[in-house]
Amino acid sequence: MTFLNDLLLLGLIGISIPILIHLFNRRRAKVIEWGAMQFLLGSIVNRRRRVLIEELILMVLRCLLVAVVVLMLARPFAPVGAAIGWGLLIPGLLLVAMLAAVGAIVARRLWARVAVYSAAILLAIGLVALSSSQSSWHSGLWSDDAAQDLVVILDGSSSMNAKLEDRTNFARAVNEFRELLAELPPDAHVSLLVAGSTTRVVTPVPLDVRSDWTAILDPLTAPGGSFDAVEALATAATVLQQGDYPSKRIVLISDGQHLGWHGDDPRRWEFLKSRFESLPTKPKVIARFLPLPESPRNAAVAELSLSRRLVAVGQPTTLRIRIENSGSATLASSGLQVQFDAGDAASLEVPELPAGQSTQLELVCQFDQPGAHVVQVKWLGVDDLGDDDSRSLVVPVVDRLPVLLVDGSGASRFLEQATAFVEIALAPAIDDVDGPSDPSLALERPFVEVTSIAAADLPPEIDFDDYEVVMLCDVPRLGSSIANRLRDYVVHGGGLIVAPGARADPSFYSEWSSQDGIPVLPGKLLERVIVGEGETPSRPAVESFAHAALTRLASAGPHDLGRVDVRAHWRIEPREGGEALVGARFDLGDAWLVEQTLGRGKVLLLATALDDQDSLLPSNVSFLPLVHELTYSVSAASTIELNRDPASILTFELPVDPQIASAIAGDTAENETDSTASTIDAGDWTRVTPVTLADGGRANARWELRDGFVVVSIAGVAQPGVHSVEVPALFESHVPMRVQERGADEDSGRGLPVAVRLDPRESHFEPRDQADESVAASHVDWFQADDTDQLIAAIVGDIPGRELWKVLAVLAVALILAETFATRWIARRRKLGATEEVSFVSEGERLSTFKDRAQEFLQTVRR
């Protein structure tokens, strides 16, 4: 703690004024003996102690009053992080006043008064000296050159858009930035960043305070998403590298929500620390945290998903919506709007939601056109945060799914073939097929195009790229050429299902690997387990279902998978290292289904064949939806994920036929006329196309041809919503139909839609915890301002803190009232200014008053 007007502390000498007045008024009385003295001696002895206490109370109050007034005029100031706090310095100086008061009243001898006054003076000098030294230390710590490079980061996350007293925290942050600009020196260079899901540099070139900041700040809005403190500060460090001044500071204005501070990941802060240390001068970070809503009203569309991963044209599917009340008050029932491709809309009713509760709604829907359809769900109630009231989902819809079934049985009769029951399940000849109770898992018409070929009839030059899924059913082995083609097909994004039967050759499957030596299958076939007569057959353990296809089937309604008797199966040893997922087991512990990702594709291995030789599975009701779900789960059509979590750069890989890719590159090299297109080098092909952001803004997407794939990289689309990427005209006919955006009509395709999700934790308004604060303070030069004044003081070179004169003013008023009350109370007890009647009657006399005795004496004389 320090004082802004140090010289006024000399006014503490004024404490001696009431003491001197008291000492001058104390006169030595002249002793005169008189006859009634015997009646007063007892009274004087009894009253002396009470009078001393009364004088001590008055003297302490008056000395404290003088001291408090002097301290108030000296303007005490409590710097942030002061070694000597105001709770020590101010009480210490008030103790000096009390010591002086006590010495004047209690100490009767000269040496006692000198000792008390000396102690008080030494204590006062020591406290003032400590205050002065601390003031010099803080001045050296915070004083800096007026010329400085300053980067201001405004938190633009969704929580900053929450209304707090009819005003958002983002509006408050912008207003605090305006106040800071008004106090900055003219030669300071300022850069502004807005950090939502990604950090945007609003001012690419640092500006001075005389620039037209109004034109920059007035249209500024919070982009939404989740704030990432480390990313924002790292971007600020990059901006500071452009500055010319040695003094560098970063101002962060945020609501301090826990999400995005990474208190549990010190490695990210270590990276930030290294970035700061690479600058010529390590910057100081001044953080200002605005209050989060204490009792918010908020409903959020927390989840939006479909009952199946792959949707076919005209196929019913269930849209699942979860509405969560993340606020502290019960929300009344409201409506929910579900809109499809900005056209048709459906309405649902959301029941009353207590605080902290959620409800799930379902809507069965279907799509009549292939392509990427956009479904938007919006909660229609009123709350404090609108960013999480809606959520979007991109639904790829296909009109056909080509599947190749490879039969290894060698049987001539259809029902004896290993692929027979799978072919019937994927392409049933009848429309009405029994299935689970969930209508989204029913099939109104087959859209799977099945091609069945015997393993011995596979041509060596077969092109597996014509199929989305290849299924090997009881295939003993494949020729090396076909095996390599099938392996490369999977690596480049294809889907493979292997259902080995009794004819499978485990040595072939164990040796089958990629060019990098990675096994194609996610597990090793060890031995055949055959159930003998009288033995209990194995059954799939429903509680072990972990694969997405099985959990989707189990959640759709009652099924009979747990009652399937398995008479024979392969014992599988899953790959080590966590690359393989055991999606299901038998009740005795052996793996039933194992899956892995190989390159860009998926491989699924079953322990049983999909015919009636190993089990009675084909006769079960769940067989048909099971085969479909397993096929959809590995399909290449399901590998392009258009619904993404926020990221600084989103990347997609679109498969393209290698021959078509070569034709595109060659045609581009010969007919390059677009000056904005990037160059062609060694057969590579690149383009840059615009992206229409969800908020109407613009960004760019880069298209590159790499190894038979078109890689699409999009930067600056991390904010929640649906963003539309324009497809290059040269490549438009080669983009898979399922990922091309569809509108309300058939011919309204506009590009590649990308839906970015909002993190549900953004709706919970959870404040930063101790771990977040400690990890930040331990890795960067950190200061947290409690208000705008402290923020401005820390930037302009003043000492941040708060003045305490108002507290002392209140204390001074309280002392005045206490001194006035004490004076009047003591005066009344002493009855100052009043005539006091003294009785000279001894205790043995029974005459009531002197008047009665005089009256009796007069009557005696008259007689």
N, C-alpha and C positions, 0 to 999 in steps of 0.2 A: 504494500500500500504506500501511496505517496500523497503529496499535497500540491495542488496547482498554484497556490499562493503561499509559498513557503515563508515569506517575510512576515505574514500576518500571524504566524505562530508566536512572534514576540508578544502578541497580545495576551499570552498566557500569564505575563507578569501581572495582568489585571486581577488575577486571583488574590493578590495581596490587598486589594482595596477593601473588601469586607473584613479581612483580618485586621487591617490597620484601624478601621472604624471601630471594631470591637475592642481593640487594645486601648485606643484613646478614650473610649467611653468608660473603661474600667478604672475608677478612681478609688484610692485608698480612703475609706471612711474614718472620721474622727470618733473615737470611742468616748461616750459620755455615759457614766453610770447614773441611773435614776431609779426611783423606788420600784417601778413596775417591771424592772428588767427580769425579775424572777419568772414572770408570766410569759416572756417572749423567747427565752433561751431554748426551750423545748421545741417551739414552733420553728425557729431558725435551723436547728439541727435536722428536723424532718424534711424541710423544704429545700435544703441545699442540694441534695442529690437530684431531685426532680428538675430544679432550675438548670443544673449542669447539662442534663440530658436534653432539655428543651433548647438550650443555646447550641449544643452540638448539632442537633437536627437542622436548625436554621442555618448554621454556618456551613454545613455540608451542602445543603440545597443551594445556597447563594454562591459558593465557590464552584459547584458543578455547573450552575447556570452560566457563570462567566466563562468557564472552560468550554462548554458546549457552543456558546455563541462565537467564541474565537475559532474553534475548530470548524464551525460551519462557514465562517467567512474565509477561512484558509482553503476551502473546497477540497475536502479529502477525496481521493480517487483510488479505486481498487483495480489495479491492472489484472488482466486475466493471467492466471498462473503465477501470481506473486508469491515469493518465498515468505514474506511477512504479511499476513492477511490483516484485513481491517478488524477482524475479531480479536487481534492481539494489540494492535497499535492504539486504536481509539480507547478501549478499556484501560490500557496502560496510562495514557495521558489523563483520563478521568480519575485514575487512581492517584495521580500526582495531586490533583485538586483536592481529593478527599484527605490525603496525608497532610496537606497544608491546613485544612480545616480542623482536623483532629489535633494537630500540634498547637493551634491557637487556643483551643478550648481545654484540652486535657493536660498538656505540658505546662506545669506551673514554674518549673525551674528553667533558668536560661540555657543551661547545657542541654536539657532535654529538647527545648525548642530548636536549638541550633542543629541537633542531630536529626530531628524529624525533617526540618526544612532542607538540610543538606541532602538527605536521602531523596526527597521529592525533586530537588533541582537536578541531581545526578541522573535520576530515572528519566526525567523529561529530556535532558540533553542526550542521553543514550538512545531513546526512542526516536527523537528527531534526527539524530545522526544516521540511524539505521534506515529511516524513511528516505533521507537524502541520498544515501548510497544506492538504495534500491531504485530510486528514480533515475540516477545516472546509468545504472545497469540496463534498465528497460529502454532508456533513450538510445543507448548504443545498440540494443537488440533490434529495435523497430525503425530507427532512423535510416533512411536510404535516400539515394539520389532521386530527385523528382522525375528524371527521365527513366522510364522503365518499360519493358515489354510485358503486357498484361493480356492473359487469355481468360475470358469469362465463359464458363460452361453453364448453360441453363438445362436443367433436367426436363426433358420433354416426354417422359414416359406417360402412360395412360393414367396413372394415379395422380399426376399433376393436374389432370383435367377434372378432378373431383371438386365439387362445389363445397366451399367452406364459407358460410355467411354470405351466400349469393355471389361469391367470387372464387375463381379457381386459383390454385397455388401457382400455376404457370403465369397468370396475370400478375400475381404478387412478385414473382421472380423477375419479370420484365420491369416492373415498377422499381424494384430495388436496384436493378441495373441502371435505370435512368438516374436514380439518386446518386449512384456511384459516379456516373459520367459527369454529373454536375460538380462533383468535388475533386475530380482528378486534375492534375496540372496539365497545362496545354500541350506540353511536349511528350506526354505519355502515348505509347502506341498500343491500341486495343484491338484484339481479335475476339470474335463471338462464335461460339459453338452451341448447337442444340443437339442434345443427346437423348435419343429415344432407343429404338431397337438397334439403330446404328447412329454414329456421331456425324453430324453434318456441319461442315465449316460454312457458316453464313457469310463471313467476310474473308474471302480467299487472300486478300491483301490487308495487313494490319492498317487500321485507321487511327487518326487522332481524334480528340474529343470535339474538335470544331467541325467534324464531318456531319453529314446529314443523317444522323442516327434515327431521326423520327421516321424517315421513309423506310428504314430497315426494320425498326421495331414494331411499327403499327400493324403490318400484315402478318407478323410472326405468330405461328401457332405451334402447339405441341404435337409432334407427329404421332405419338402413341407408342405402344410396345413396352418393353421392359428396359430400364436403365442399366447400363453396364459401367460401373465406376472405373474399372481398370482400363477398359477400352477408351473411355472418354478422356481420362488423364493421359493415356499414351498418345492419343491424337493431339491433345494440347501440347505435349512435349515436342511433337513433330512441327507444330505451328511455331513454337518458340524458337526453333532452330533458324527461322527466317529473320528473327529480330536482330537488331544491331546493338541494343543496350545490354550492359552486363547484368543489370538488375532485372530479374524475371520472376513473375508471380502468376499464380493460377487461382482464379476465384470459381468456386463451385457452389451454385445455388440449387438446392434440391429439397425434396420432402423427407429424405432420409429413410425411405422404405428399405426393408431388409433385402429384398430381392435385388440382386445385381452387385452386391458388395463383396461377395466371395470371401467372407471371413474364414471359411473352412478350407481355402485354397491359397496358402501362402506363396506357392510357386508363381502364381500370376502376379502377385505383388513384388516378388523378387525380380521378375522381368521388368515391371514398371520402374523399380528402383534403378536397375541398370540403364534404362532409357534416360532417367533423370540425370544419372551420373555422367552420361555421355555428353550432356550439354556443357557449354563453357562455364556456366554458373548454375548450381543446383537450385531449382525453383522452390519457392515456398508456396504451399497450398493453403488457401484460406477458404474454409467451408462454412456455409450458412445454411442451416436446416430449418425449413418452414414447418409449421405444425401439421401433422396428419389429422384428418377428421377423427374426433373422439367417439362420436356416436353416429356413424354413417348409416344411411339407408341405401342399400345396394343389392341389386339382383344381377347375376351374371349368367350368360350362356356358357357354361363351363365345358361342355363336351358336345360334339356333333359328329356322328359317325353312321355308317351303314352296316347292315347285318351281314353283308358279304363284300369281299374285296373286289370282285369282278362282277360287273353288272352287264347283262345282255339287253338288247332292244326288246321291249315288250315284256320283260321279266320283272315280276313284282319284287321289290326289296323294301326292307324296313328302315326308315330313317329314325335314329335314336337321338334324342335331345335331352340333355340334363341341365336343369335350371337350378342355380345355387343362390341362396340368400347369404351373402358374405358380410352383411351388415349386422347391426345390433338391435334392429327393430323388426317386428313382424310385418311382412308385406302382404297387402290385400291381394285377393285373386285378380288376375289380369289376363289379357289376351296374348297370344303368340302367333306371329305371322311367318309363314313359310313360303318363300317365293322361289320359283324355278325359272332360271334364265331370264330374269327381269320381265317375265310374262305372267303366267298363271300363278295364283297365290292361294294357299290354304290357311285356315285359322284353327288354332287349338286353344284350349282354356288351361291356364296355369292356376292351380288351386292356391289358397292362402299358404304362405311360407313363413314359418317361425324363424327366428334368427339362428343362423348356423346350420339350417337344414337345407336339403335339396330334394328335387323331385325329377323323375324321368318320364318323358313323354315319348310316344312312338307314333309314326305315321307311315302307312304302307303307300308306296308310290312306284311308278314305273316311267320309263323314258321311251319315246317312240322313234327317236333318231339316234344314230351313232354319233360319237364325238364326246368332247369334254363339256359336261353340263355343270352350271354353277347353281348351287342351292344356298340361299341366304335365309337365316333364321333371325328374327328380331323380336325381342321382348317389348311389349307395348306399354308397360307400366312406367311410372315416374320414380326416379331415384337420383342419387347424387353423382353418379358416374355413368356417363352414357357410352364410353368406349367399349365396355364389355356387355352391352345390351344386345349386340348382334354378333353373329359368327357365320362364316362362309365355308362351304365345302365344294371342291371340284370333284365331280363324279365322272370318270372315264366309262363310256358305254360302248360296247362292241356289238357288231351285228353278226360276227362269225368268229369261231375259235377253232382253227384247224389243229387236230390232234393226230399223231401217228402212233398206232398200236403195233408193236413188233411181237409176233407170236413165236415162241420157241418150242411149242409142244410137238409140232410136226404132224398134228392130227388133220385128217381130211374132213371129218364131220364138224359142222359149225359148233355145236354145243360141247364138243370135246376139246375145242381149242382153248388155250389159256386166256385169250382175249375176248371170248364170247360174251361173258357176263358184263365185262367192262364196256364193250361196244354197245350192248343193249342198254346199259345204264346211262351212257353218255348221249346216245341218240335213240331214245325209245320210239317205238313205232306207234304208240298210242299217246294221246294228249293227257289223259287222266291217270296219273300215277300216284299211288299212295305215298305219303311222306310225312315229315314232322308237322306239328301243328302250326309252326311259323309260316305264314303265307309267303314270306320273302325267300324261303328255301324251296318253294314249289316251282315247277317248270311248266309254263303254259305251252311252250313250243321248243323243240330242240334248236339250239343255235350252234352246237358243237358239230363241226364237220370231221367225221371220223374216217381215217384211212387205215386199214388193217393189212399188214404185210407179214408173211412168214419170214423168220430170221434168215432162212436159207435163200430166200428170194430177194434180199436187199441188194440193189446194184452198188458196186463199189463207188460210183460217182454220184450217189444220192445226195441231194441238197436238203439238209435238215432245216435250213432257214425258211423253208416254206411252211413250217409248222411252229405253233406256239409251245406245244408240249410233245415230248416223245416218251412213250411208256414201254419199257421192256418187261414182258410178261413171261416168266419161266424160260428166259433165254439162256442157254448154256454158256455160249461165248460168242464174240463177234470177231470178224476178221480185222486185222491190224489197220487196214485203210479205213474201214467203216468205223472202227472204234476211235481212231484219231479224228475223223470228221465229227463224230458225235461229241467227243470231248471238246473240240474247238467250238462247236455249236453252243455248248453249255457255257464255256468261258466267255463267249460273246453275248450272253444274255438269255439263252434258251432255258427251258425247263425240262428236267428229266426225272421220271419216276421209275424205280427198279423194284419189281415184285418177283423175287426169285422163288422158284419151286423146287421140286425134287431133282430137276435136270440141271440146275445151275452149277457151274464149275467155279468153286471158290478160289482156285488158283488164278483164274483169269481176272476175276473182279479184284483180287488183292493186288495184282500187278498193274492193273489199269490205272494210269496216273497221267497228270498233265506234263507239259514240257518242263515245268519247274519241279517236277518230282512230287507234286501234291496228289494224293489218292483222289480218284474221281468220286468214289463212294464215301459217305460219311462214317462208315463202319466196316469192320472186317467180318466176313462170313466164317464162323468157326466150325460149327457142326449142326447136323440136322437133329432136332429133338422130336421123337415120334412117341405118341401116347399109345401104350399097349392096351390089350383087352382088360377091362375091369379097372383101369386107371382113370383118375379124374382129369379131364382135359383142361387146358389152360383157357383163361378168359381175359379179355382186355380189362385192365383196372381203370375204371372211370375216374377215380381220384387222381390218377397219374397223368391225365390229359393236359398237356402243356402246349401242343401245337395249335396254331391259330385256327386251322380248319376244324379240329376236334372241339376246341372250346366254343367256336361259333355254332357247331352242330349241337353241342350239349346245352347251350344257352337258349336254343330255339324252341325247346320243348321236350316232351318225353321221347326217349329213343331206346333201342334195344341192343346197343353195342356191348354193354356189360354182360349180356346173356349169350354172346357168341361162343360156341364151343370150338376150340382150336385143337385139331388132332395132330398137327405137325407144323413145325416152324424152324427157322434158322436161328441159332444163337448168335447174336451180333455183339461184337466188341466195338463200341463207339470210339472214334478217333480221340486221341489225347490232346490236351492243350486248350480245350474249350471251343474248338472250331465247330464241333457237331452238337446239335440240339437233340436230346432225347425227347421226342414229342409225346410218347406214350409207352407204357410197359404192360406186360402181362401180370396177372395177380401173383405169380411166383417170382417176379422180379426181372425177368428177361425183357430186353428192349423189344418193342413191337414196331415203333416208327422212329427213324432217325433222319435228321435233315442237316444240310450244310450249304453254305454259299461257296460257289466255285467261280472265281472271276466275277462276271456280272450276272451269272445265272444261278439256279438253285438245283440241288440234287436231293431227292427224297428216296430213302431206302425203307422198304417194308420187310418184316421178318417172315411174312406169309405170302403165298400167291393169291391172286384175286380171282381164283376159280373155286370149284367145289371140291378140289382134291385135298387141300389142307384144312379147310374149315367149312362151316355152314354159313359163312358171312354173306354169300350172294343171295341166300334165301331170307335174309333179314330185311325188314322195312327200311332200316337206316343205310342199306348198301348204296342205293342210288344217290342220296344227297352226300354220302361220304365220298364216293368217287368223284362227284362234281367238285366238292370243296377241296379235295386234294389236288385235283387238276387245276382249279383256279389259283391255288396258293403258289404253285410253281410256274404258272404261266408267265411268259415274257410280257404279256399284256399288262400284268400287274406290277412290273418292276419299275415303271416310270411313276414316281411319286410326285403328284402335283400339289399335295397339301403338305406344307413344310413349316418347321419351326423357324423363328427368326435367325438370320445369319448375315454377316457382312457381305458375303458373296454366295448366291445360290447357284448350284451347278446341276445340270441335267444331261443325261446321255441318251440320245435318240438313235436307235439302231437303223442302219441303212445297208442295203445290199452292196457288197464290195464292188461289183461291176457298175452299179449305178453311181457309187461314190467316185470311181475313176472317171466315169463319163462326166460327172458334174465338174470335177477338177479340170479335166481336159477342155471341156466346153468353156469354162470360165477363163482359162488361160488364153484361149484363142479369141474370145469375144469380150474382153474386158473393156467396158466403156464407161463404167460408173467411177467418177473421180473420187467418190467418198469411200469406195470399197478398199479393203486392205489388199496387199499384194499376194500373189500366188508364188509359193516357193516349194520346189521339189514335190509337186503334186498336192500340197496342202491347200485347203480352201477356207477362207475366213470372210465373215461379214459382220457388220455392226448395224443393228436395227433398233428402233426406238421401243421403249416400254411405257405404256400408259399406267401410271400408278393409281392406287385405289383412291387417293385424294385429288386426282386430276393432274398431278405433276408429271414430269417426264424423267426417264432414265434411259440407259443404254444396255443392250444385250449383245454379247459377242458370240458368234457362231463359228465353230472351228471343226474341220473335218480331220478326224484322227482314227486311224486303224479301223475303218469301216463304221465309225460312229460319228455323229454330229454332237459335239459337246457345246452346250449352251451355258454361258456364264453371265449372271445378272448381278450387278452391284447396285446397292441403294434401294432395295425393295424389302427391307426387313420389317417395315411397319405393317401392322395387321391389316388384312383386307385382301381383295382379289386384284392382282395386277395382270395386265394383258401384254404379252410379248408379241410383237409383229414378226411374222415368219418371212424370211427372204423369198422373193418371188421365184427365184431359181430353184428353191428347195421345197416350195409349198406343196407340190404334188407328192413329195416323198416323206413328209411328216406323217406319222401314223394317224389315221382318222380318229382314233380313240382319244388323242390328246389335243385335237383341234377344237377350239372353243365354238360352242353352238349357242345360238341366240333363241329368241322366241319363235323364229321360223327357220326353215331348213337351210336357206341360203345366207344366213347371217353370221357365218364363221368369221372371227376377227383375229385369230391368232392362237397363241399358246397361253392359257390361263394358269396363273399360279396363286394359290391361296396361302397366305401366311397367317398362322394361328397366334392368338394372344395367350401368353402364359396365364393360366387361371390364378396363380399366386398374386398377380398384379391387382386383383380385386380384393385382397384381404387386408390391406393397409397395415401390414406388420412392420413395426419400427425396427431400426438397426439395433443389434444387441452389442454386448460388451466385446465379443470376439471381432465383430466388424470394426469397432472403434480402435481396438488395440492393434489389429493387423495393419490398419492404415497408418496409425501414428508411429509404428515401429519401422515402416519402410520408406516413408516420405516425411519431409519437413512440414508438419501438420499443425494447423491452428483452427479451432472451431469458434466462430463468432456467435454470440448469443442474440445479437440484434443488428439492425442496419448500421447504427452508430459505430459499433465495434468493427463491423466489416469495413466501413469507410476509413476508420482510424488505422486499421492494419494495412490498408493499401496506400494511403497518402503519407505514411511515415509517422503518424502519431501513435501513442501507446493505447492499445485497445483495452477497454475496461468500462467501468461505470462510476459515476459520481455518487457520493453518499450524503450530500448536503441536505437533501430532502429528509432523510432519516433523522439527521441531527436537528433539523428545524422542528420536526414533530417532537423530538425529545426535549428541545428548549421550551416549547409551549407546555409540555407536561410538567417540566420543572417550575415554570412560572406559576402554574396552577397549584402545584404542590407547595411552593414557598408561600403563596398567598393564603392557602388554607391553613398551613402550619402557623403562620403569624397570627391569624385571627383566632385560631384555636388556643394558642398560648396566651394571647392577650385576654381572652375571655376567662381562662383559668386564673390568671393573675388579677383580673378585674381592674385593669389599668383605668385610671381616671374616675373611679367610683369611690365614694366615702364609705369607709369600713368602720362599723361600730365595734368598740373594744369593751369587753366586760371585765371589770376588776373584781368580780365576785368569786370568792374561793369556793372550792367544791363542797365545803361543809355547810355553807349557807344555803338556805332554801328560798331566798328572795328571787323572784323570777327575773326582774330587770332593775336597772338603776333608776328608771322613772318611777317605779313603784316605791322604792325606798325614799326618793325625794318627796313624793306626795305624802308619804307617811310622816316625814320629818316636818313638813309645813303644817300639817294638821296638829302635830304636837305643840309647835310654837304658838299657834293661835289660841290654844287653850291656855 
